Amino acid sequence: MNAMAALKQYQTVNTQAKVVDASPHRLIQMLMEGGLARIAQARGAMERDQTALKGELLGKSVAIIAGLRESLDHQQGGEVAANLDKLYEYMINRLTEANVSNEPALLEEVSGLLLNVKLGWDAIAQ
């Protein structure tokens, strides 16, 4: 096994261990962190003209944001959940547009929006 494969396997096991021990609050934080990381990686791939990798990373970003959207509790969340639902939908649309247009500014926009949501989430006591 080469070093990169070993590192990737370690990261997978490490992530799985963190998920098993995480609270629901922490799981949402981890999703947001993962979304931000994938968007940043997609920007790098975009800048290096790695089209296939960019598409894969943006697909993962969209899946993460869709997961956040699906986790919303509209019964208890009321207006906040409804607003987040619209924001997540907007983010997904902008990521899709960024994938087609190769426009890094769209990635920055979504990254900023997701970071703001994450900062608010981080401020909530568990």
C-alpha positions in Angstrom: 0.0 0.0 0.0 1.4 3.4 -0.9 1.6 6.3 1.5 -1.3 8.2 -0.1 -3.6 5.2 0.1 -2.7 4.6 3.7 -3.3 8.2 4.6 -6.7 8.2 2.9 -7.7 5.0 4.8 -6.6 6.5 8.1 -8.6 9.7 7.4 -11.7 7.6 6.6 -11.4 5.6 9.8 -10.7 8.7 11.8 -13.7 10.5 10.4 -15.9 7.5 11.1 -14.8 7.4 14.7 -15.6 11.1 15.1 -19.1 10.6 13.7 -19.8 7.7 16.0 -19.0 9.8 19.1 -20.5 13.1 17.9 -23.6 14.7 19.2 -26.3 15.8 16.7 -25.1 19.4 17.1 -21.5 18.3 16.3 -22.6 16.3 13.3 -24.1 19.5 11.8 -20.9 21.3 12.5 -19.0 18.5 10.8 -21.2 18.7 7.7 -20.7 22.4 7.4 -16.9 22.0 7.8 -16.9 19.3 5.1 -19.0 21.6 2.8 -16.6 24.5 3.3 -13.6 22.2 2.7 -15.0 20.7 -0.5 -15.9 24.1 -1.9 -12.3 25.3 -1.2 -10.9 22.2 -2.9 -13.3 22.7 -5.9 -12.0 26.2 -6.2 -8.4 24.9 -6.4 -9.5 22.3 -9.0 -11.2 25.1 -10.9 -8.1 27.2 -10.9 -6.0 24.3 -12.1 -8.4 23.4 -14.9 -9.2 20.0 -13.4 -12.7 19.8 -14.7 -13.5 16.3 -13.5 -12.2 16.8 -10.0 -14.0 20.2 -9.8 -17.3 18.5 -10.8 -16.8 15.7 -8.3 -16.0 18.1 -5.4 -18.9 20.4 -6.3 -21.1 17.3 -6.4 -20.0 16.5 -2.9 -20.6 20.1 -1.8 -24.1 20.0 -3.2 -24.8 16.6 -1.4 -23.6 18.0 1.9 -25.8 21.1 1.6 -28.7 19.0 0.5 -28.1 16.9 3.7 -28.2 20.0 5.8 -31.4 21.0 4.1 -33.0 17.6 4.7 -32.0 17.8 8.4 -34.1 20.9 9.0 -37.0 20.4 11.4 -39.8 22.5 9.9 -42.2 21.7 12.8 -39.9 23.1 15.5 -37.8 25.4 13.4 -40.7 27.6 12.1 -39.5 30.7 10.2 -35.8 30.0 10.8 -36.0 26.5 9.2 -38.0 28.0 6.3 -35.4 30.7 5.7 -32.5 28.2 6.0 -34.3 25.9 3.5 -34.5 28.7 1.0 -30.8 29.7 1.7 -29.6 26.1 1.2 -31.6 25.9 -2.0 -30.0 29.1 -3.2 -26.5 27.7 -2.3 -27.1 24.5 -4.3 -28.3 26.6 -7.3 -25.2 28.8 -7.1 -22.8 25.8 -6.8 -24.5 24.3 -9.9 -24.1 27.5 -11.7 -20.4 27.8 -10.7 -19.8 24.3 -12.0 -21.2 25.2 -15.4 -19.7 28.7 -15.7 -16.3 28.1 -14.0 -16.8 31.3 -11.9 -14.8 31.3 -8.7 -16.8 34.2 -7.3 -19.8 32.0 -7.0 -17.9 29.6 -4.9 -16.7 32.4 -2.7 -20.3 33.6 -2.3 -21.6 30.2 -1.2 -18.6 29.7 1.0 -19.3 33.0 2.7 -22.9 32.2 3.2 -22.2 28.7 4.6 -19.5 30.1 6.9 -22.1 32.7 8.3 -24.5 29.9 9.0 -21.8 27.8 10.6 -20.7 30.7 12.8 -24.3 31.1 14.0 -24.6 27.3 14.6 -21.3 27.3 16.5 -22.6 30.0 18.8 -25.6 27.8 19.8 -24.9 26.0 23.1 -25.2 22.2 22.7 
